[in-house]
């Protein structure tokens, strides 16, 4: 937005959804998960003791994925899922990466 002002353009007229999303993605990558957790911890809307829960002890992403694969196999065998895809492909859908164009001015 600042670059638009520096180029003597009205950012209210040059802003579009794509630029707004790119701006939000860039901002999201600038903060740490700890910062987000701290914000929710200090938020009093849920009460003084509420906030994000820490990662459970013994948590392992590969272990969780393996457990999900077992549940998916059970659902598939029970006829509840028509086409079974690997859980990793479901979590990281090909072509669904959020990319910021290198020349995008945010």
N, C-alpha and C positions, 0 to 999 in steps of 0.2 A: 504494500500500500504506500509506503514511504517513497518507493521508487517512482510511483505514479505521480506523486506530488512534485518530486524532484524533476520529472519530465514535463512539468506544467500541465498535467492531465488531472481531471476530476476523478478521484478513485470511486466515487459513487456511480459514475457512468461507465467506468472500465471494469469494475468488479463483476464477476460472473460466478456461477456455481462451481465450475472447475477450479478457478483461482481460489475460491473460498475453501474448497476441500483440500487443495494442495497446501494452502496456508495452515489449515488445521493439522494435516499430517506432519508438516515440518515442525509445528509447535509441539505436537505429541512426542516426536522423537527427541525433543530437547529436555523432556522431564524424565525423571527416573521413577520406577515403580514405587520406591520408598516415598517419594514426594506425594504420589497419589494416595498411598496408604496414610500418610500423615494428614492429608487434607480430610479424609473420611474420619480419622481418629478425632480430629479437632471439631468436626461437624457435630452440632448438638441436636440436629433434627431427629435423630434416632435415639436420643437419650445420652446421658453422660458416659455409659459404659459401652456403647455400640461403636462399631468401626469395623474395618475389614479384618477378617481372621487371617492369621499368619498361615504359612504353609504347614500342613500337618507333618509331624515328625514321621520319618520313613517315607515321605512322598517321593515318588519317582515317576517322571513322565513316561519313560518306557514301560514301567510296570502298569501304569494306568492305561496306556494304549493296549497292552496285552490283555488286560481285564475287559476293556471295551470290545476287543476283537472276539473274545469268548462269548460275550453277550450278543454280539451281532451274529455270530455263528448259530447260537441258540435260536435267535429270532428268525434267521434264514431257514433253519431246519423246521421250525414251527410254521413256516409258510407266511410269516408276517413281513418279510422283505423279499421283493422280487429279484432285484439285482444287487448283489453284495459287492461293495467296493472296500478296499483296504482303509482302515480308519485314518491312516496318515494322509491318504488322498482326500478324505473328507475334511480333515482339519485344515490342510493346505491345498485348497482347490487350485488346480492348474489354471493359470490365467487370471487369477483373482488377486494378485499381488498389488498392493497400493504403491505405485511408483510416482515419483515427482519428476517431471520433465526437467532436464538439466538447465534449459534456458528459461524456465518458468520464473517470472518475477513475482515474488511474494513479499 
